[in-house]
Amino acid sequence: MVMYRIEVVKKNKKTKQAIILLIITITLICLAVLGGIKLAEHKHLAENNNPIDFTAQNDKNQVNNETPSESNNQNNENNNEENGQNNIVNNEETPSQNEPSKNANIQKLTNEQINSINNIYKSNTKRVFLTFDDGPSSAVTPDILDVLKNENIKATFFVLGTMVKSNPEIIKRERAEGHYIANHGYSHVYKKVYENENKPLEEYKKTNELIQKALNDNNYQSNVFRFPGGSNGGYYDDIKTKAKQILNKNGIAYLDWNALTNDSAGATTEEEMLKNLKSTSKNKNSIVVLMHDAPNKKQTAKTLPKIIKYFRDNGYTFQNLYDIL
């Protein structure tokens, strides 16, 4: 009888051990599966970075001093304006609403056309170029396009490749309504864009191919590149200097800005944006305004009518890059 009880106890003990072992095994399998899912998600995010997150990160205190702030870049462009040569370009007629510009398929830029972009900040008459970065986005870009259509104004959009892939129909609308589709690179990830002096051209080409695909037009050339963070200064300044030469050799111009609303650097209200715009555009004849049409820039679209009114009230005419190419 005693031996029987000992055997039962041993069997029960083995059964409990087996159950505990089974539970531990199942738990480890579950943790491994969850870990694999998280790793896959992390890898996906790393490969498909949300450009808005990087823009916001780089605009806050310029993390790791990798890039210049927009305000610093605007100061650099002020110096360009003061030192630039006075090269006035005759304006071309603005394309009518819902018609692509007659220059919509400009191929490789000539040196004269590149000089026109380089000297954009010089003019004897008042003119303003409204430019929008980091789009297109379904949340903001259509609202901006509606305002521009109602005001009969043609703007310039520096699009991101990652956003073009997601919103090809908006790219079609931009072109159909006479806006200039320029190039802001593919990723907006500084460590990728500025890995070496050839990377900006590679990002340009990748985005240009996506624009062509969206437009179903293999001849379309965006021709003008805007460096993420601006073309001057910062941690990657040496690489940018070499990259600018490579772009020009390939018939591609680059363009910064000389006025801004700071909509990506802390300005979140209409009052703040208008104040920044007025202070940075003061006493300038030829103005290139930096704004954004990323998904979180709804206030930019809401403020745009008053921005347009401000420039009209002060005697400016509105142009886009087709007017000087």
C-alpha positions in Angstrom: 0.0 0.0 0.0 2.8 2.4 0.9 4.7 1.5 -2.4 1.5 2.3 -4.4 1.1 5.7 -2.8 4.8 6.5 -3.5 4.3 5.5 -7.1 1.2 7.7 -7.4 3.0 10.6 -5.9 5.9 10.2 -8.3 3.4 10.0 -11.2 1.6 13.1 -10.1 4.9 14.9 -9.7 6.0 13.9 -13.2 2.6 15.0 -14.6 2.9 18.4 -12.9 6.5 18.8 -14.2 5.3 17.9 -17.7 2.5 20.4 -17.5 4.8 23.1 -16.2 7.3 22.3 -19.0 4.5 22.5 -21.6 3.4 25.9 -20.3 6.9 27.2 -20.4 7.4 25.9 -23.9 4.1 27.5 -25.1 5.0 30.8 -23.4 8.4 30.8 -25.1 6.9 30.1 -28.5 4.4 32.9 -28.0 7.2 35.3 -27.0 9.2 34.3 -30.1 6.3 34.8 -32.4 5.5 38.3 -30.9 9.2 39.2 -31.1 9.3 38.2 -34.7 6.2 40.3 -35.5 7.8 43.4 -33.7 11.0 42.9 -35.5 9.2 42.7 -38.8 7.3 45.9 -38.0 10.5 47.7 -37.0 12.2 46.6 -40.2 9.2 47.8 -42.3 9.2 51.2 -40.6 13.0 51.5 -41.1 12.6 50.9 -44.8 9.5 53.1 -45.2 10.2 56.0 -42.9 7.4 58.5 -42.4 9.0 61.6 -43.8 6.9 63.7 -41.4 8.5 62.1 -38.4 12.0 62.9 -39.7 11.0 66.5 -40.6 9.6 67.1 -37.2 12.6 65.6 -35.5 15.1 67.6 -37.5 13.1 70.8 -37.0 13.3 70.4 -33.2 16.7 71.7 -32.1 18.4 70.1 -35.1 19.0 66.7 -33.6 22.7 65.8 -33.5 23.5 69.0 -35.4 23.0 67.1 -38.7 21.2 69.8 -40.6 20.7 73.6 -40.5 17.4 75.0 -39.3 15.0 76.6 -41.8 15.8 80.0 -40.2 19.5 79.5 -40.7 18.9 78.4 -44.3 16.8 81.5 -44.9 19.7 83.7 -43.6 22.0 81.8 -46.1 19.6 82.6 -48.9 19.5 86.3 -47.8 23.3 86.3 -48.4 22.8 84.7 -51.8 20.3 87.4 -52.6 22.7 90.2 -51.6 25.6 88.6 -53.5 23.7 87.3 -56.5 23.9 88.7 -60.0 21.0 90.7 -61.4 19.7 88.4 -64.0 16.1 89.2 -64.8 14.2 86.6 -66.8 11.2 87.5 -69.0 8.0 85.9 -67.7 6.1 83.4 -69.7 2.3 83.3 -69.7 0.9 81.2 -66.9 -0.9 78.1 -68.2 -4.7 78.3 -68.0 -6.6 76.3 -65.3 -6.6 72.6 -65.8 -4.0 72.7 -68.6 -0.5 71.5 -68.2 2.2 74.1 -68.8 3.6 74.3 -72.3 7.0 73.6 -70.7 5.7 70.6 -68.7 8.3 68.3 -70.4 11.4 70.4 -70.2 14.3 67.9 -70.5 17.8 68.5 -69.2 18.2 72.1 -68.2 20.6 74.4 -70.0 23.2 76.5 -68.2 21.0 79.5 -68.8 18.0 77.9 -67.2 20.0 76.8 -64.2 21.2 80.4 -63.9 17.6 81.5 -63.9 17.0 79.4 -60.9 20.2 80.5 -59.2 19.2 84.2 -59.6 15.6 83.7 -58.7 15.9 86.1 -55.7 16.7 89.1 -57.9 13.9 91.0 -59.7 13.0 94.6 -60.5 9.3 93.8 -60.0 7.5 92.3 -57.1 6.9 88.6 -57.5 6.4 85.7 -55.1 6.8 81.9 -55.6 4.7 79.8 -53.3 6.4 76.5 -52.7 5.3 73.5 -50.7 7.5 70.6 -49.4 7.0 67.0 -48.2 3.8 66.2 -50.0 1.6 65.2 -51.6 -0.8 64.2 -48.8 -4.4 63.3 -49.0 -5.1 65.2 -45.8 -3.7 68.6 -46.8 -2.7 68.9 -50.5 -6.2 68.9 -52.0 -7.2 71.7 -49.7 -4.2 73.7 -50.8 -5.0 73.0 -54.4 -8.6 74.1 -53.9 -7.4 77.5 -52.5 -4.9 77.9 -55.4 -7.6 77.1 -57.9 -10.0 79.6 -56.5 -7.4 82.3 -56.5 -6.1 81.3 -59.9 -2.5 80.9 -58.7 0.1 78.4 -59.8 2.5 77.1 -57.2 5.6 74.8 -57.0 5.4 71.5 -55.1 8.6 69.8 -54.0 7.4 66.3 -53.7 8.8 63.3 -51.8 9.1 60.0 -53.5 7.6 58.1 -50.5 4.5 60.4 -50.7 4.2 60.2 -54.5 3.9 56.5 -54.3 0.9 56.8 -51.9 -0.9 59.7 -53.8 -0.4 59.5 -57.5 -3.8 61.0 -58.3 -2.8 64.2 -56.5 0.3 64.4 -58.6 -1.9 64.2 -61.7 -4.1 67.0 -60.4 -1.1 69.2 -59.6 0.1 68.9 -63.1 -3.3 69.3 -64.7 -3.9 72.5 -62.9 -0.6 74.1 -64.0 1.5 73.7 -60.9 5.2 72.8 -61.2 6.1 69.4 -59.7 9.7 69.7 -58.4 11.8 67.2 -56.5 12.5 66.9 -52.8 14.2 63.5 -52.9 12.8 60.1 -51.9 13.3 59.5 -48.2 13.9 62.8 -46.3 16.2 60.7 -44.1 19.3 62.8 -43.8 21.7 59.9 -43.2 20.5 58.3 -46.4 20.2 61.5 -48.5 23.7 62.6 -47.5 25.5 59.3 -47.2 27.8 60.6 -49.9 27.8 63.2 -52.6 26.1 60.9 -55.1 23.1 60.1 -53.0 21.1 63.3 -53.6 21.2 62.6 -57.3 20.1 59.0 -56.7 17.2 60.2 -54.5 16.3 62.7 -57.2 16.2 60.0 -59.9 14.2 57.6 -57.8 11.6 60.3 -57.1 11.6 61.5 -60.7 10.8 57.9 -61.9 7.9 57.8 -59.4 6.6 61.1 -60.7 6.7 59.8 -64.3 4.8 56.7 -63.2 2.2 58.7 -61.4 1.7 60.9 -64.5 2.0 58.0 -66.9 4.6 60.1 -68.7 8.1 58.8 -69.1 9.3 62.1 -70.5 8.5 64.2 -67.5 11.5 65.8 -65.7 11.2 67.5 -62.4 14.6 69.3 -63.1 14.7 71.2 -59.8 15.8 69.7 -56.5 15.3 71.0 -53.0 17.8 69.6 -50.5 16.1 68.3 -47.3 17.1 70.8 -44.7 18.4 73.2 -47.3 21.5 73.2 -49.5 23.8 75.2 -47.2 25.4 74.6 -43.8 25.0 71.9 -41.2 26.7 68.6 -40.5 26.6 67.5 -44.2 27.7 70.8 -45.8 30.8 69.3 -47.5 28.7 66.6 -49.1 26.0 69.1 -50.2 28.6 71.3 -51.8 29.8 68.3 -54.0 26.3 67.1 -54.6 25.3 70.5 -56.0 28.1 70.3 -58.6 26.9 66.8 -59.6 23.3 68.0 -59.9 24.3 70.9 -62.1 26.5 68.6 -64.3 23.4 66.5 -64.9 21.3 69.5 -65.9 19.4 69.7 -62.6 19.0 73.0 -60.6 18.5 73.3 -56.9 16.5 75.8 -55.0 16.1 76.9 -51.4 14.0 79.8 -50.1 14.3 83.3 -48.7 11.0 83.5 -46.7 9.0 81.1 -44.6 6.1 80.7 -42.3 7.9 78.3 -40.0 5.0 75.9 -40.3 7.4 73.0 -39.7 9.4 74.6 -36.9 6.9 75.5 -34.3 4.4 77.9 -35.9 1.0 76.3 -35.4 -1.4 79.2 -35.6 -2.4 81.6 -38.3 -1.0 84.6 -36.3 2.4 82.9 -35.9 2.6 81.9 -39.6 1.7 85.4 -40.8 4.1 87.1 -38.4 7.0 84.8 -39.6 6.1 85.3 -43.2 6.0 89.1 -42.9 9.2 89.4 -41.1 11.2 87.1 -43.4 9.8 88.6 -46.7 10.2 92.2 -45.7 11.8 94.6 -48.2 12.3 91.8 -50.8 11.2 92.0 -54.4 11.5 88.4 -55.4 10.3 86.0 -52.7 10.4 82.2 -52.5 8.2 81.1 -49.7 8.8 77.8 -47.9 5.6 76.0 -46.7 4.6 72.4 -46.3 1.7 70.2 -47.4 2.5 67.2 -45.3 -0.4 65.4 -43.5 0.0 67.4 -40.2 0.1 70.8 -41.9 -3.7 71.6 -42.0 -3.1 75.0 -40.5 -1.0 75.9 -43.5 -3.9 75.3 -45.8 -6.2 77.3 -43.6 -3.8 80.2 -43.5 -3.0 80.2 -47.2 -5.9 82.6 -48.2 -4.5 85.3 -45.9 -1.0 84.7 -47.1 -2.2 85.2 -50.7 -4.1 88.3 -49.6 -1.1 89.8 -47.9 1.1 89.5 -51.0 -1.7 90.8 -53.3 -2.3 93.8 -51.0 1.4 94.6 -51.2 1.6 94.5 -55.0 3.1 91.1 -55.7 2.3 88.8 -58.6 2.4 85.1 -58.2 4.6 82.8 -60.3 5.9 79.3 -60.4 9.0 77.8 -61.9 7.6 77.4 -65.3 7.6 81.2 -65.5 11.4 81.4 -65.4 12.4 78.2 -67.3 
